[in-house]
């Protein structure tokens, strides 16, 4: 299911993740859209950055993870109240 790039849910998620990584949501969006994650990875714990790189290397697994019930529940938790 395709979602608009400017959906309220996407904006809320970029805001939450950007805050966790210490970066502006629009900068995070630009990095994600361009495939450059240097600044985002620099703000992560080394083991988390390694997991992120592994997930990016396997798009099918990444898609499965993002579609999981746990990912959806986490998304709801992170965006609740925004």
Rosetta constraint file for C-alpha pairs under 8 A:
AtomPair CA 3 CA 7 HARMONIC 6.94 0.50
AtomPair CA 5 CA 10 HARMONIC 7.06 0.50
AtomPair CA 6 CA 10 HARMONIC 6.57 0.50
AtomPair CA 6 CA 11 HARMONIC 6.54 0.50
AtomPair CA 7 CA 11 HARMONIC 6.31 0.50
AtomPair CA 8 CA 12 HARMONIC 6.08 0.50
AtomPair CA 9 CA 13 HARMONIC 6.17 0.50
AtomPair CA 9 CA 79 HARMONIC 7.45 0.50
AtomPair CA 10 CA 14 HARMONIC 6.09 0.50
AtomPair CA 11 CA 15 HARMONIC 6.16 0.50
AtomPair CA 11 CA 25 HARMONIC 7.66 0.50
AtomPair CA 12 CA 16 HARMONIC 6.25 0.50
AtomPair CA 12 CA 79 HARMONIC 5.91 0.50
AtomPair CA 12 CA 82 HARMONIC 6.53 0.50
AtomPair CA 13 CA 17 HARMONIC 6.02 0.50
AtomPair CA 13 CA 75 HARMONIC 7.31 0.50
AtomPair CA 13 CA 78 HARMONIC 7.29 0.50
AtomPair CA 13 CA 79 HARMONIC 6.47 0.50
AtomPair CA 14 CA 18 HARMONIC 5.66 0.50
AtomPair CA 14 CA 25 HARMONIC 5.06 0.50
AtomPair CA 14 CA 26 HARMONIC 7.74 0.50
AtomPair CA 14 CA 28 HARMONIC 6.91 0.50
AtomPair CA 14 CA 29 HARMONIC 6.98 0.50
AtomPair CA 15 CA 19 HARMONIC 6.10 0.50
AtomPair CA 15 CA 24 HARMONIC 7.33 0.50
AtomPair CA 15 CA 25 HARMONIC 5.02 0.50
AtomPair CA 16 CA 20 HARMONIC 6.39 0.50
AtomPair CA 16 CA 78 HARMONIC 6.80 0.50
AtomPair CA 16 CA 79 HARMONIC 7.37 0.50
AtomPair CA 17 CA 21 HARMONIC 6.22 0.50
AtomPair CA 17 CA 25 HARMONIC 7.75 0.50
AtomPair CA 18 CA 22 HARMONIC 5.82 0.50
AtomPair CA 18 CA 23 HARMONIC 4.85 0.50
AtomPair CA 18 CA 24 HARMONIC 5.57 0.50
AtomPair CA 18 CA 25 HARMONIC 5.14 0.50
AtomPair CA 18 CA 28 HARMONIC 6.29 0.50
AtomPair CA 19 CA 23 HARMONIC 6.08 0.50
AtomPair CA 19 CA 24 HARMONIC 7.19 0.50
AtomPair CA 19 CA 25 HARMONIC 7.83 0.50
AtomPair CA 21 CA 40 HARMONIC 6.09 0.50
AtomPair CA 21 CA 43 HARMONIC 5.10 0.50
AtomPair CA 21 CA 44 HARMONIC 6.76 0.50
AtomPair CA 22 CA 43 HARMONIC 6.93 0.50
AtomPair CA 23 CA 27 HARMONIC 6.77 0.50
AtomPair CA 23 CA 28 HARMONIC 6.71 0.50
AtomPair CA 23 CA 40 HARMONIC 7.72 0.50
AtomPair CA 24 CA 28 HARMONIC 6.33 0.50
AtomPair CA 25 CA 29 HARMONIC 6.16 0.50
AtomPair CA 26 CA 30 HARMONIC 6.17 0.50
AtomPair CA 27 CA 31 HARMONIC 6.22 0.50
AtomPair CA 28 CA 32 HARMONIC 6.12 0.50
AtomPair CA 28 CA 40 HARMONIC 7.17 0.50
AtomPair CA 29 CA 33 HARMONIC 6.01 0.50
AtomPair CA 30 CA 34 HARMONIC 6.04 0.50
AtomPair CA 31 CA 35 HARMONIC 5.88 0.50
AtomPair CA 31 CA 36 HARMONIC 4.89 0.50
AtomPair CA 31 CA 37 HARMONIC 5.64 0.50
AtomPair CA 32 CA 36 HARMONIC 6.30 0.50
AtomPair CA 32 CA 37 HARMONIC 6.59 0.50
AtomPair CA 37 CA 41 HARMONIC 5.84 0.50
AtomPair CA 38 CA 42 HARMONIC 6.06 0.50
AtomPair CA 39 CA 43 HARMONIC 6.58 0.50
AtomPair CA 40 CA 44 HARMONIC 6.84 0.50
AtomPair CA 41 CA 49 HARMONIC 5.50 0.50
AtomPair CA 42 CA 49 HARMONIC 7.99 0.50
AtomPair CA 44 CA 48 HARMONIC 6.14 0.50
AtomPair CA 44 CA 49 HARMONIC 5.72 0.50
AtomPair CA 45 CA 49 HARMONIC 6.16 0.50
AtomPair CA 46 CA 50 HARMONIC 6.20 0.50
AtomPair CA 47 CA 51 HARMONIC 6.35 0.50
AtomPair CA 48 CA 52 HARMONIC 6.16 0.50
AtomPair CA 49 CA 53 HARMONIC 6.20 0.50
AtomPair CA 50 CA 54 HARMONIC 6.24 0.50
AtomPair CA 51 CA 55 HARMONIC 6.20 0.50
AtomPair CA 52 CA 56 HARMONIC 6.25 0.50
AtomPair CA 53 CA 57 HARMONIC 6.27 0.50
AtomPair CA 54 CA 58 HARMONIC 6.76 0.50
AtomPair CA 55 CA 59 HARMONIC 6.89 0.50
AtomPair CA 55 CA 61 HARMONIC 6.71 0.50
AtomPair CA 55 CA 62 HARMONIC 5.38 0.50
AtomPair CA 56 CA 62 HARMONIC 6.70 0.50
AtomPair CA 58 CA 62 HARMONIC 6.26 0.50
AtomPair CA 59 CA 63 HARMONIC 6.04 0.50
AtomPair CA 60 CA 64 HARMONIC 6.31 0.50
AtomPair CA 61 CA 65 HARMONIC 6.15 0.50
AtomPair CA 62 CA 66 HARMONIC 6.15 0.50
AtomPair CA 63 CA 67 HARMONIC 6.15 0.50
AtomPair CA 64 CA 68 HARMONIC 6.25 0.50
AtomPair CA 65 CA 71 HARMONIC 6.73 0.50
AtomPair CA 66 CA 71 HARMONIC 5.51 0.50
AtomPair CA 66 CA 72 HARMONIC 7.36 0.50
AtomPair CA 67 CA 71 HARMONIC 6.56 0.50
AtomPair CA 67 CA 72 HARMONIC 6.94 0.50
AtomPair CA 68 CA 72 HARMONIC 6.36 0.50
AtomPair CA 69 CA 73 HARMONIC 6.08 0.50
AtomPair CA 70 CA 74 HARMONIC 6.07 0.50
AtomPair CA 71 CA 75 HARMONIC 6.06 0.50
AtomPair CA 72 CA 76 HARMONIC 6.22 0.50
AtomPair CA 73 CA 77 HARMONIC 6.19 0.50
AtomPair CA 74 CA 78 HARMONIC 6.06 0.50
AtomPair CA 75 CA 79 HARMONIC 6.08 0.50
AtomPair CA 76 CA 80 HARMONIC 5.81 0.50
